[in-house]
Amino acid sequence: MQERKFKDGYMGYYAVADVKNIRLLSIDERNIFPKVPRGKGGMGQSNIWYADSGKGIDYKNNILKYIKKDEDEKNRCTYKPVSHQTDVILKKRIEKIAIKLVEKTYRNRGFFVNSCEIENLGWDLNAILINEKISLHLEVKGTSERKIAIQLTPNEYSKMEEQKNIYRLCIVVNCLDKPMLYIFSYSTEANTWLSENGESLIIDQVISAKCYV
């Protein structure tokens, strides 16, 4: 096996596969992915288990359904550009596109999603997975640019730092053409915010002031 070194000393999951045949599930998707059956007919203490009978057949069928659903969703992801509008209207349109995409993404993952945008809590959406007793706070940012570069209000950044375990920063880029969603969650192992694709978020803290007479 080839030795691999990482300059920051951090390595998460280690596996080798053809990238065109795989997709690493995000930490939020793993909560709703079909659970490996245990007990008679399911996986035991052995490291090898063949899902070819009993509980295994149902498990395998559920996995195949999940994969097909994911592939169908990717094939349906087509977007139409919008016409030129004023800055204020354009900004609202971008926000709606971003919110809609994040809502759809988490609902497809099995979460119940509701908006709390007008409450000024420091995040925009609540995502709840009832069976797993998981509640996430989703802050949504949208931009027409292709690169990831957004600003957080003091309240948003404060909640992001206070609620690392349940806070998700959802950034939608290229909103007016083909929106692409990046979901950042805090990694205790890497001690940084990572996207589901492994990008590390660079955070520059800015100090501002209001001066008046």
N, CA, C and O of each residue as an XYZ file, in Angstrom:
852
protein
N       0.843     -1.199      0.000
C       0.000      0.000      0.000
C       0.877      1.247      0.000
O       1.845      1.329      0.756
N       0.547      2.196     -0.827
C       1.333      3.412     -0.936
C       1.161      4.285      0.301
O       0.048      4.488      0.787
N       2.287      4.799      0.803
C       2.241      5.662      1.980
C       1.760      7.049      1.568
O       2.204      7.583      0.553
N       0.861      7.629      2.344
C       0.347      8.952      2.028
C       0.514      9.870      3.228
O       0.200      9.496      4.358
N       1.013     11.075      2.971
C       1.233     12.037      4.033
C       0.410     13.288      3.770
O       0.198     13.682      2.623
N      -0.050     13.907      4.856
C      -0.848     15.115      4.754
C      -0.149     16.210      5.552
O       0.240     16.010      6.703
N       0.003     17.375      4.916
C       0.776     18.439      5.544
C       0.181     18.921      6.864
O       0.916     19.375      7.741
N      -1.150     18.827      7.018
C      -1.765     19.264      8.269
C      -1.922     18.134      9.279
O      -2.401     18.350     10.392
N      -1.516     16.930      8.887
C      -1.557     15.805      9.818
C      -2.927     15.202     10.007
O      -3.081     14.274     10.801
N      -3.934     15.701      9.300
C      -5.297     15.193      9.479
C      -5.712     14.316      8.307
O      -5.540     14.692      7.147
N      -6.249     13.163      8.611
C      -6.812     12.291      7.590
C      -8.088     11.691      8.151
O      -8.061     11.061      9.208
N      -9.198     11.875      7.466
C     -10.472     11.340      7.941
C     -10.635      9.898      7.517
O      -9.887      9.029      7.964
N     -11.613      9.632      6.650
C     -11.864      8.275      6.178
C     -10.858      7.912      5.085
O     -10.553      8.732      4.219
N     -10.354      6.698      5.128
C      -9.366      6.261      4.142
C      -9.928      5.092      3.358
O     -10.188      4.024      3.912
N     -10.112      5.302      2.070
C     -10.618      4.237      1.208
C     -10.137      4.501     -0.202
O      -9.848      5.641     -0.564
N     -10.050      3.453     -0.993
C      -9.601      3.586     -2.381
C     -10.689      3.054     -3.300
O     -11.149      1.924     -3.139
N     -11.100      3.874     -4.266
C     -12.134      3.463     -5.215
C     -12.091      4.393     -6.415
O     -11.503      5.472     -6.344
N     -12.702      3.988     -7.505
C     -12.818      4.817     -8.695
C     -13.827      5.925     -8.400
O     -14.981      5.636     -8.085
N     -13.414      7.171     -8.496
C     -14.248      8.294     -8.075
C     -15.572      8.366     -8.835
O     -16.560      8.861     -8.293
N     -15.613      7.884    -10.073
C     -16.848      7.964    -10.851
C     -17.900      6.982    -10.343
O     -19.071      7.091    -10.707
N     -17.499      6.031     -9.512
C     -18.435      5.014     -9.019
C     -18.867      5.228     -7.575
O     -19.630      4.421     -7.043
N     -18.405      6.285     -6.932
C     -18.697      6.459     -5.506
C     -19.186      7.878     -5.198
O     -19.016      8.800     -5.996
N     -19.788      8.023     -4.033
C     -20.107      9.339     -3.476
C     -20.091      9.222     -1.963
O     -20.837      8.429     -1.389
N     -19.252     10.004     -1.323
C     -19.172      9.993      0.132
C     -20.385     10.718      0.710
O     -20.629     11.880      0.384
N     -21.135     10.043      1.559
C     -22.306     10.655      2.171
C     -21.882     11.706      3.191
O     -20.923     11.509      3.937
N     -22.604     12.820      3.215
C     -22.325     13.844      4.219
C     -22.738     13.341      5.594
O     -23.445     12.339      5.704
N     -22.305     14.024      6.635
C     -22.639     13.590      7.995
C     -24.141     13.649      8.243
O     -24.661     12.899      9.069
N     -24.848     14.538      7.532
C     -26.299     14.633      7.710
C     -27.026     13.530      6.956
O     -28.047     13.032      7.428
N     -26.516     13.141      5.789
C     -27.141     12.076      5.003
C     -26.990     10.721      5.689
O     -27.839      9.845      5.524
N     -25.927     10.544      6.447
C     -25.673      9.242      7.071
C     -26.746      8.878      8.107
O     -26.932      7.705      8.429
N     -27.444      9.888      8.621
C     -28.479      9.625      9.617
C     -29.704      8.938      9.029
O     -30.437      8.253      9.742
N     -29.930      9.120      7.720
C     -31.135      8.539      7.102
C     -30.793      7.389      6.152
O     -31.693      6.759      5.596
N     -29.509      7.114      5.965
C     -29.125      6.022      5.086
C     -29.549      4.706      5.718
O     -29.445      4.553      6.936
N     -30.029      3.739      4.915
C     -30.490      2.450      5.471
C     -29.461      1.830      6.429
O     -28.285      1.684      6.094
N     -29.926      1.478      7.605
C     -29.035      0.914      8.630
C     -28.745     -0.554      8.344
O     -29.624     -1.299      7.913
N     -27.505     -0.956      8.589
C     -27.119     -2.351      8.402
C     -27.865     -3.219      9.412
O     -27.772     -2.967     10.614
N     -28.607     -4.240      8.958
C     -29.365     -5.086      9.896
C     -28.438     -5.933     10.762
O     -27.384     -6.387     10.315
N     -28.848     -6.130     11.990
C     -28.065     -6.934     12.938
C     -28.891     -8.144     13.372
O     -30.087     -8.230     13.095
N     -28.242     -9.057     14.044
C     -28.952    -10.238     14.539
C     -29.047    -11.319     13.483
O     -28.291    -11.317     12.512
N     -29.969    -12.236     13.669
C     -30.121    -13.376     12.770
C     -30.432    -12.902     11.350
O     -31.379    -12.146     11.132
N     -29.635    -13.348     10.402
C     -29.820    -12.946      9.019
C     -29.139    -11.639      8.675
O     -29.060    -11.263      7.505
N     -28.640    -10.937      9.698
C     -27.960     -9.668      9.488
C     -26.475     -9.795      9.772
O     -25.948    -10.903      9.880
N     -25.811     -8.677      9.892
C     -24.373     -8.670     10.128
C     -24.072     -9.020     11.570
O     -24.740     -8.543     12.488
N     -23.061     -9.857     11.769
C     -22.650    -10.254     13.118
C     -21.292     -9.680     13.464
O     -20.982     -8.543     13.106
N     -20.479    -10.462     14.160
C     -19.175     -9.987     14.597
C     -18.112    -10.114     13.510
O     -17.056     -9.488     13.604
N     -18.373    -10.899     12.505
C     -17.409    -11.076     11.425
C     -17.271     -9.793     10.609
O     -18.216     -9.013     10.490
N     -16.077     -9.587     10.049
C     -15.837     -8.411      9.219
C     -16.433     -8.566      7.818
O     -16.493     -7.606      7.049
N     -16.871     -9.780      7.498
C     -17.439    -10.052      6.174
C     -18.893    -10.489      6.322
O     -19.216    -11.332      7.159
N     -19.768     -9.907      5.500
C     -21.189    -10.274      5.535
C     -21.745    -10.183      4.120
O     -21.554     -9.175      3.439
N     -22.417    -11.213      3.686
C     -23.002    -11.245      2.346
C     -24.509    -10.983      2.449
O     -25.253    -11.761      3.046
N     -24.934     -9.869      1.852
C     -26.351     -9.485      1.920
C     -27.131    -10.186      0.809
O     -27.650     -9.537     -0.099
N     -27.209    -11.522      0.888
C     -27.844    -12.287     -0.187
C     -29.011    -13.149      0.289
O     -29.535    -13.968     -0.465
N     -29.413    -12.958      1.552
C     -30.561    -13.728      2.058
C     -31.159    -13.010      3.258
O     -30.525    -12.148      3.867
N     -32.398    -13.383      3.589
C     -33.060    -12.830      4.772
C     -33.078    -11.315      4.784
O     -33.477    -10.671      3.813
N     -32.638    -10.760      5.905
C     -32.615     -9.307      6.067
C     -31.708     -8.637      5.029
O     -31.913     -7.482      4.655
N     -30.714     -9.381      4.578
C     -29.751     -8.822      3.649
C     -30.368     -8.398      2.337
O     -29.988     -7.373      1.771
N     -31.338     -9.194      1.838
C     -31.977     -8.879      0.563
C     -32.749     -7.560      0.665
O     -32.652     -6.706     -0.217
N     -33.511     -7.404      1.742
C     -34.260     -6.155      1.936
C     -33.308     -4.971      2.068
O     -33.556     -3.898      1.518
N     -32.229     -5.175      2.794
C     -31.241     -4.108      2.972
C     -30.636     -3.706      1.625
O     -30.519     -2.520      1.319
N     -30.258     -4.696      0.833
C     -29.658     -4.422     -0.467
C     -30.641     -3.681     -1.377
O     -30.252     -2.753     -2.084
N     -31.903     -4.087     -1.360
C     -32.916     -3.414     -2.183
C     -33.096     -1.955     -1.761
O     -33.252     -1.072     -2.604
N     -33.071     -1.709     -0.441
C     -33.193     -0.337      0.055
C     -32.007      0.516     -0.377
O     -32.158      1.694     -0.702
N     -30.820     -0.097     -0.375
C     -29.624      0.619     -0.812
C     -29.742      0.994     -2.287
O     -29.431      2.121     -2.675
N     -30.194      0.040     -3.108
C     -30.335      0.288     -4.543
C     -31.367      1.377     -4.818
O     -31.186      2.190     -5.725
N     -32.459      1.395     -4.034
C     -33.479      2.439     -4.185
C     -32.893      3.804     -3.844
O     -33.180      4.795     -4.516
N     -32.076      3.851     -2.804
C     -31.458      5.102     -2.376
C     -30.528      5.625     -3.469
O     -30.522      6.819     -3.769
N     -29.741      4.720     -4.064
C     -28.811      5.106     -5.121
C     -29.566      5.625     -6.339
O     -29.184      6.635     -6.929
N     -30.649      4.924     -6.717
C     -31.441      5.353     -7.876
C     -32.079      6.723     -7.637
O     -32.122      7.562     -8.537
N     -32.571      6.939     -6.421
C     -33.176      8.222     -6.086
C     -32.148      9.338     -6.217
O     -32.455     10.418     -6.720
N     -30.935      9.074     -5.763
C     -29.863     10.061     -5.839
C     -29.497     10.361     -7.289
O     -29.290     11.520     -7.647
N     -29.417      9.329     -8.123
C     -29.082      9.517     -9.536
C     -30.189     10.264    -10.270
O     -29.913     11.126    -11.105
N     -31.449      9.931     -9.957
C     -32.579     10.619    -10.593
C     -32.585     12.101    -10.231
O     -32.881     12.956    -11.066
N     -32.251     12.394     -8.968
C     -32.227     13.778     -8.498
C     -31.162     14.580     -9.246
O     -31.395     15.731     -9.615
N     -30.005     13.979     -9.466
C     -28.938     14.664    -10.196
C     -29.360     14.946    -11.634
O     -29.053     16.007    -12.177
N     -30.060     14.004    -12.246
C     -30.488     14.167    -13.633
C     -31.555     15.246    -13.783
O     -31.706     15.831    -14.855
N     -32.306     15.511    -12.689
C     -33.365     16.519    -12.752
C     -32.858     17.925    -12.454
O     -33.606     18.892    -12.597
N     -31.608     18.052    -12.046
C     -31.073     19.340    -11.616
C     -30.741     20.226    -12.812
O     -29.576     20.367    -13.182
N     -31.760     20.814    -13.408
C     -31.553     21.777    -14.494
C     -32.141     23.106    -14.062
O     -33.198     23.146    -13.433
N     -31.464     24.191    -14.396
C     -31.878     25.512    -13.945
C     -31.893     26.487    -15.120
O     -31.126     26.341    -16.073
N     -32.778     27.486    -15.039
C     -32.886     28.492    -16.085
C     -32.394     29.831    -15.553
O     -32.716     30.206    -14.425
N     -31.613     30.560    -16.359
C     -31.150     31.880    -15.921
C     -32.307     32.863    -15.857
O     -33.314     32.687    -16.543
N     -32.168     33.903    -15.032
C     -33.218     34.916    -14.918
C     -32.799     36.163    -15.686
O     -31.616     36.372    -15.956
N     -33.785     36.988    -16.033
C     -33.510     38.206    -16.772
C     -32.907     39.271    -15.860
O     -32.947     39.137    -14.637
N     -32.349     40.328    -16.452
C     -31.731     41.403    -15.688
C     -32.774     42.111    -14.819
O     -33.875     42.419    -15.276
N     -32.406     42.364    -13.550
C     -33.300     43.049    -12.649
C     -32.496     44.050    -11.830
O     -31.266     44.026    -11.861
N     -33.169     44.920    -11.104
C     -32.471     45.862    -10.246
C     -31.785     45.109     -9.125
O     -32.116     43.955     -8.851
N     -30.820     45.765     -8.469
C     -30.019     45.114     -7.437
C     -30.868     44.555     -6.297
O     -30.642     43.435     -5.841
N     -31.846     45.340     -5.840
C     -32.658     44.904     -4.702
C     -33.484     43.669     -5.066
O     -33.524     42.697     -4.312
N     -34.131     43.715     -6.208
C     -34.954     42.589     -6.655
C     -34.083     41.375     -6.937
O     -34.450     40.242     -6.628
N     -32.921     41.633     -7.529
C     -31.989     40.550     -7.849
C     -31.496     39.866     -6.580
O     -31.386     38.641     -6.533
N     -31.205     40.644     -5.570
C     -30.747     40.098     -4.298
C     -31.809     39.195     -3.680
O     -31.504     38.115     -3.174
N     -33.068     39.654     -3.726
C     -34.171     38.852     -3.188
C     -34.331     37.551     -3.971
O     -34.591     36.493     -3.398
N     -34.170     37.646     -5.286
C     -34.293     36.453     -6.121
C     -33.201     35.429     -5.779
O     -33.462     34.229     -5.689
N     -31.993     35.926     -5.595
C     -30.877     35.051     -5.240
C     -31.132     34.378     -3.895
O     -30.879     33.184     -3.736
N     -31.632     35.143     -2.931
C     -31.928     34.590     -1.602
C     -32.963     33.479     -1.695
O     -32.827     32.437     -1.055
N     -34.008     33.709     -2.504
C     -35.068     32.709     -2.641
C     -34.545     31.433     -3.307
O     -34.899     30.323     -2.910
N     -33.703     31.609     -4.321
C     -33.129     30.448     -4.996
C     -32.297     29.620     -4.018
O     -32.384     28.392     -3.993
N     -31.489     30.314     -3.213
C     -30.627     29.630     -2.253
C     -31.450     28.900     -1.192
O     -31.186     27.738     -0.883
N     -32.440     29.583     -0.642
C     -33.293     28.976      0.389
C     -34.011     27.752     -0.169
O     -34.057     26.703      0.473
N     -34.561     27.892     -1.353
C     -35.322     26.801     -1.972
C     -34.448     25.575     -2.191
O     -34.890     24.450     -1.957
N     -33.204     25.780     -2.640
C     -32.309     24.657     -2.895
C     -31.916     23.951     -1.603
O     -31.850     22.722     -1.558
N     -31.655     24.729     -0.548
C     -31.283     24.128      0.741
C     -32.464     23.357      1.334
O     -32.300     22.246      1.839
N     -33.652     23.959      1.266
C     -34.857     23.269      1.757
C     -35.047     21.940      1.029
O     -35.285     20.908      1.656
N     -34.941     21.976     -0.282
C     -35.135     20.768     -1.091
C     -34.095     19.708     -0.744
O     -34.415     18.525     -0.634
N     -32.850     20.143     -0.572
C     -31.769     19.201     -0.272
C     -32.014     18.477      1.041
O     -31.864     17.257      1.111
N     -32.384     19.203      2.074
C     -32.582     18.572      3.384
C     -33.888     17.782      3.451
O     -33.962     16.780      4.162
N     -34.895     18.207      2.738
C     -36.128     17.406      2.701
C     -35.890     16.085      1.980
O     -36.438     15.051      2.363
N     -35.073     16.125      0.942
C     -34.716     14.880      0.250
C     -33.899     13.957      1.144
O     -33.863     12.746      0.924
N     -33.249     14.522      2.142
C     -32.469     13.722      3.088
C     -33.321     13.210      4.247
O     -32.816     12.544      5.150
N     -34.606     13.523      4.216
C     -35.517     13.008      5.230
C     -35.809     13.957      6.369
O     -36.467     13.572      7.336
N     -35.337     15.189      6.281
C     -35.543     16.166      7.353
C     -36.848     16.940      7.154
O     -37.274     17.186      6.025
N     -37.463     17.313      8.255
C     -38.558     18.281      8.240
C     -37.928     19.659      8.328
O     -37.143     19.915      9.242
N     -38.252     20.555      7.402
C     -37.608     21.865      7.338
C     -38.634     22.974      7.497
O     -39.674     22.962      6.839
N     -38.343     23.929      8.367
C     -39.202     25.099      8.500
C     -38.348     26.361      8.591
O     -37.220     26.330      9.084
N     -38.905     27.463      8.109
C     -38.169     28.721      8.050
C     -38.316     29.515      9.351
O     -39.376     29.532      9.976
N     -37.215     30.172      9.737
C     -37.252     31.084     10.895
C     -36.524     32.375     10.507
O     -35.945     33.053     11.356
N     -36.564     32.703      9.211
C     -35.816     33.848      8.680
C     -36.197     35.167      9.345
O     -35.329     35.991      9.635
N     -37.486     35.368      9.584
C     -37.937     36.663     10.112
C     -37.679     36.820     11.605
O     -37.881     37.901     12.157
N     -37.232     35.751     12.264
C     -37.034     35.794     13.718
C     -35.652     36.298     14.125
O     -35.407     36.537     15.307
N     -34.755     36.459     13.169
C     -33.417     36.984     13.429
C     -32.689     36.187     14.527
O     -32.141     36.759     15.469
N     -32.699     34.876     14.381
C     -32.086     34.003     15.386
C     -30.585     33.804     15.161
O     -29.857     33.400     16.068
N     -30.143     34.091     13.952
C     -28.754     33.822     13.617
C     -28.630     32.674     12.642
O     -27.524     32.256     12.300
N     -29.756     32.165     12.198
C     -29.828     31.152     11.144
C     -31.192     31.258     10.475
O     -32.099     31.895     11.011
N     -31.345     30.635      9.297
C     -32.555     30.824      8.486
C     -33.558     29.687      8.558
O     -34.766     29.912      8.485
N     -33.056     28.455      8.702
C     -33.924     27.282      8.653
C     -33.624     26.323      9.797
O     -32.486     26.195     10.249
N     -34.681     25.653     10.249
C     -34.527     24.538     11.188
C     -34.746     23.242     10.417
O     -35.733     23.105      9.694
N     -33.835     22.300     10.571
C     -33.970     20.994      9.919
C     -34.027     19.930     11.006
O     -33.091     19.781     11.792
N     -35.133     19.190     11.046
C     -35.364     18.244     12.137
C     -35.541     16.828     11.600
O     -36.341     16.584     10.697
N     -34.786     15.914     12.167
C     -34.915     14.492     11.850
C     -35.504     13.823     13.090
O     -34.787     13.493     14.034
N     -36.823     13.630     13.070
C     -37.556     13.231     14.271
C     -37.109     11.885     14.805
O     -36.854     11.753     16.002
N     -37.007     10.882     13.941
C     -36.663      9.528     14.405
C     -35.310      9.468     15.083
O     -35.116      8.701     16.026
N     -34.366     10.280     14.604
C     -33.012     10.278     15.165
C     -32.837     11.355     16.238
O     -31.763     11.479     16.826
N     -33.889     12.130     16.492
C     -33.857     13.212     17.476
C     -32.720     14.189     17.192
O     -31.953     14.550     18.085
N     -32.628     14.612     15.921
C     -31.586     15.535     15.485
C     -32.227     16.836     15.026
O     -33.180     16.821     14.247
N     -31.713     17.951     15.502
C     -32.206     19.262     15.093
C     -31.014     20.120     14.674
O     -30.098     20.348     15.464
N     -31.031     20.588     13.439
C     -29.933     21.380     12.908
C     -30.382     22.805     12.617
O     -31.543     23.047     12.286
N     -29.454     23.744     12.744
C     -29.702     25.136     12.406
C     -28.951     25.455     11.115
O     -27.728     25.328     11.059
N     -29.679     25.868     10.081
C     -29.097     26.093      8.768
C     -29.062     27.581      8.436
O     -30.107     28.222      8.328
N     -27.885     28.116      8.279
C     -27.738     29.488      7.801
C     -27.484     29.430      6.301
O     -26.568     28.740      5.853
N     -28.292     30.153      5.520
C     -28.240     30.066      4.055
C     -27.713     31.374      3.467
O     -28.201     32.456      3.790
N     -26.719     31.255      2.608
C     -26.170     32.403      1.895
C     -26.150     32.091      0.404
O     -25.716     31.016     -0.009
N     -26.620     33.034     -0.393
C     -26.625     32.843     -1.834
C     -25.824     33.929     -2.538
O     -25.795     35.074     -2.087
N     -25.181     33.577     -3.631
C     -24.420     34.546     -4.411
C     -24.490     34.186     -5.890
O     -24.637     33.018     -6.250
N     -24.384     35.204     -6.742
C     -24.370     34.951     -8.183
C     -22.972     34.598     -8.659
O     -22.793     34.155     -9.793
N     -21.976     34.792     -7.792
C     -20.596     34.467     -8.146
C     -20.366     32.958     -8.127
O     -21.122     32.206     -7.512
N     -19.305     32.534     -8.815
C     -18.978     31.111     -8.841
C     -18.094     30.697     -7.668
O     -18.007     29.514     -7.340
N     -17.447     31.657     -7.046
C     -16.554     31.336     -5.941
C     -17.285     31.483     -4.601
O     -18.284     32.195     -4.504
N     -16.784     30.813     -3.590
C     -17.371     30.870     -2.251
C     -16.777     32.065     -1.516
O     -15.607     32.052     -1.132
N     -17.590     33.089     -1.327
C     -17.158     34.286     -0.602
C     -18.404     35.011     -0.115
O     -19.109     35.637     -0.907
N     -18.678     34.931      1.175
C     -19.892     35.535      1.739
C     -19.537     36.262      3.041
O     -18.435     36.119      3.570
N     -20.487     37.037      3.535
C     -20.310     37.733      4.809
C     -21.368     37.254      5.791
O     -22.507     36.977      5.416
N     -20.971     37.161      7.049
C     -21.896     36.816      8.124
C     -22.097     38.020      9.025
O     -21.156     38.774      9.275
N     -23.303     38.204      9.510
C     -23.549     39.259     10.481
C     -22.933     38.840     11.820
O     -22.662     37.657     12.026
N     -22.710     39.785     12.726
C     -22.189     39.420     14.051
C     -23.043     38.360     14.746
O     -22.516     37.460     15.401
N     -24.369     38.471     14.599
C     -25.259     37.501     15.231
C     -25.101     36.116     14.614
O     -25.060     35.115     15.329
N     -25.013     36.059     13.285
C     -24.845     34.776     12.596
C     -23.523     34.119     12.972
O     -23.470     32.919     13.238
N     -22.462     34.913     12.992
C     -21.141     34.362     13.317
C     -21.089     33.901     14.771
O     -20.473     32.883     15.088
N     -21.739     34.658     15.648
C     -21.779     34.281     17.063
C     -22.466     32.931     17.249
O     -21.962     32.071     17.972
N     -23.621     32.741     16.596
C     -24.348     31.470     16.705
C     -23.561     30.330     16.061
O     -23.586     29.198     16.544
N     -22.872     30.632     14.982
C     -22.049     29.633     14.307
C     -20.962     29.108     15.249
O     -20.663     27.914     15.256
N     -20.380     30.001     16.037
C     -19.335     29.606     16.980
C     -19.908     28.914     18.215
O     -19.302     27.981     18.744
N     -21.068     29.368     18.672
C     -21.674     28.809     19.885
C     -22.273     27.428     19.650
O     -22.296     26.597     20.557
N     -22.756     27.183     18.438
C     -23.512     25.960     18.161
C     -22.823     25.093     17.103
O     -23.466     24.599     16.177
N     -21.533     24.920     17.250
C     -20.743     24.215     16.238
C     -21.317     22.854     15.856
O     -21.306     22.489     14.680
N     -21.816     22.103     16.831
C     -22.265     20.727     16.570
C     -23.538     20.646     15.727
O     -23.757     19.659     15.025
N     -24.366     21.670     15.792
C     -25.655     21.591     15.097
C     -25.825     22.675     14.035
O     -26.866     22.737     13.382
N     -24.836     23.512     13.856
C     -24.920     24.625     12.902
C     -24.374     24.190     11.553
O     -23.334     23.535     11.480
N     -25.070     24.552     10.490
C     -24.613     24.276      9.142
C     -24.624     25.580      8.347
O     -25.642     26.270      8.294
N     -23.495     25.914      7.730
C     -23.421     27.077      6.867
C     -23.604     26.606      5.428
O     -22.737     25.931      4.873
N     -24.733     26.964      4.830
C     -25.107     26.489      3.494
C     -24.923     27.626      2.494
O     -25.667     28.606      2.517
N     -23.941     27.494      1.627
C     -23.617     28.539      0.668
C     -23.961     28.063     -0.746
O     -23.469     27.033     -1.208
N     -24.810     28.834     -1.416
C     -25.209     28.500     -2.789
C     -24.548     29.493     -3.728
O     -24.829     30.689     -3.659
N     -23.677     29.016     -4.602
C     -22.991     29.873     -5.559
C     -23.636     29.732     -6.938
O     -24.380     28.787     -7.199
N     -23.336     30.688     -7.808
C     -23.825     30.652     -9.197
C     -25.359     30.550     -9.258
O     -25.911     29.811    -10.073
N     -26.023     31.298     -8.390
C     -27.478     31.175     -8.237
C     -28.271     31.484     -9.504
O     -29.348     30.923     -9.702
N     -27.765     32.353    -10.355
C     -28.528     32.791    -11.513
C     -28.289     31.955    -12.760
O     -28.849     32.240    -13.819
N     -27.462     30.931    -12.642
C     -27.199     30.064    -13.788
C     -27.446     28.614    -13.391
O     -28.534     28.086    -13.620
N     -26.454     27.974    -12.802
C     -26.597     26.602    -12.314
C     -26.170     26.565    -10.855
O     -24.997     26.333    -10.562
N     -27.102     26.788     -9.937
C     -26.766     26.864     -8.513
C     -26.057     25.608     -8.011
O     -26.419     24.484     -8.358
N     -25.041     25.835     -7.189
C     -24.311     24.735     -6.580
C     -24.233     24.976     -5.076
O     -23.849     26.053     -4.622
N     -24.604     23.957     -4.319
C     -24.688     24.085     -2.871
C     -23.464     23.493     -2.178
O     -23.048     22.370     -2.465
N     -22.900     24.273     -1.260
C     -21.812     23.812     -0.394
C     -22.303     23.880      1.050
O     -22.732     24.936      1.515
N     -22.240     22.766      1.746
C     -22.684     22.717      3.141
C     -21.470     22.520      4.040
O     -20.770     21.511      3.949
N     -21.232     23.497      4.908
C     -20.092     23.442      5.815
C     -20.546     23.063      7.223
O     -21.506     23.626      7.750
N     -19.851     22.115      7.815
C     -20.091     21.724      9.209
C     -18.755     21.703      9.933
O     -17.701     21.577      9.310
N     -18.808     21.826     11.240
C     -17.563     21.893     12.003
C     -17.009     20.503     12.261
O     -17.728     19.611     12.711
N     -15.729     20.325     11.974
C     -15.044     19.059     12.213
C     -14.158     19.196     13.451
O     -13.207     19.977     13.460
N     -14.476     18.435     14.486
C     -13.656     18.474     15.701
C     -12.278     17.867     15.455
O     -11.298     18.267     16.083
N     -12.205     16.895     14.535
C     -10.922     16.264     14.253
C      -9.977     17.215     13.538
O      -8.797     17.302     13.875
N     -10.507     17.934     12.541
C      -9.678     18.872     11.780
C      -9.625     20.252     12.427
O      -8.808     21.091     12.049
N     -10.504     20.483     13.409
C     -10.596     21.761     14.108
C     -10.839     22.917     13.137
O     -10.226     23.980     13.237
N     -11.740     22.676     12.207
C     -12.085     23.698     11.227
C     -13.442     23.374     10.616
O     -14.000     22.304     10.860
N     -13.971     24.302      9.821
C     -15.234     24.079      9.120
C     -14.938     23.491      7.756
O     -14.187     24.068      6.970
N     -15.536     22.331      7.477
C     -15.294     21.630      6.222
C     -16.596     21.466      5.439
O     -17.658     21.239      6.018
N     -16.497     21.583      4.120
C     -17.649     21.298      3.278
C     -17.787     19.789      3.137
O     -16.894     19.041      3.534
N     -18.901     19.343      2.576
C     -19.112     17.907      2.377
C     -18.150     17.335      1.343
O     -17.994     16.119      1.239
N     -17.500     18.222      0.573
C     -16.502     17.783     -0.395
C     -15.081     17.894      0.151
O     -14.115     17.544     -0.528
N     -14.963     18.393      1.402
C     -13.646     18.465      2.028
C     -12.953     19.808      1.949
O     -11.817     19.933      2.406
N     -13.619     20.850      1.364
C     -12.991     22.172      1.327
C     -12.977     22.783      2.724
O     -13.953     22.688      3.468
N     -11.869     23.402      3.061
C     -11.730     24.049      4.368
C     -12.122     25.518      4.254
O     -11.650     26.222      3.361
N     -12.982     25.979      5.153
C     -13.481     27.354      5.110
C     -12.489     28.295      5.804
O     -12.120     28.080      6.958
N     -12.070     29.324      5.093
C     -11.186     30.344      5.671
C     -12.058     31.462      6.227
O     -12.893     32.020      5.516
N     -11.860     31.783      7.496
C     -12.687     32.789      8.158
C     -11.819     33.966      8.581
O     -10.895     33.807      9.379
N     -12.115     35.146      8.047
C     -11.431     36.375      8.446
C     -12.388     37.190      9.301
O     -13.437     37.622      8.822
N     -12.036     37.400     10.556
C     -12.868     38.209     11.441
C     -12.631     39.683     11.162
O     -11.492     40.141     11.076
N     -13.728     40.416     11.022
C     -13.652     41.840     10.689
C     -14.238     42.649     11.829
O     -15.323     42.338     12.322
N     -13.529     43.682     12.249
C     -14.017     44.577     13.305
C     -14.562     45.840     12.656
O     -13.887     46.468     11.840
N     -15.779     46.210     13.020
C     -16.386     47.418     12.454
C     -16.826     48.345     13.583
O     -16.861     47.959     14.751
N     -17.155     49.558     13.209
C     -17.583     50.531     14.225
C     -18.553     51.522     13.598
O     -18.484     51.807     12.402
N     -19.450     52.040     14.417
C     -20.358     53.104     13.989
C     -19.999     54.359     14.771
O     -19.974     54.344     16.002
N     -19.725     55.434     14.065
C     -19.310     56.700     14.709
C     -20.288     57.806     14.329
O     -20.635     57.961     13.158
N     -20.724     58.561     15.310
C     -21.665     59.643     15.026
C     -21.616     60.676     16.124
O     -21.036     60.435     17.183
N     -22.225     61.841     15.881
C     -22.300     62.936     16.860
C     -23.764     63.144     17.209
O     -24.088     64.014     18.017
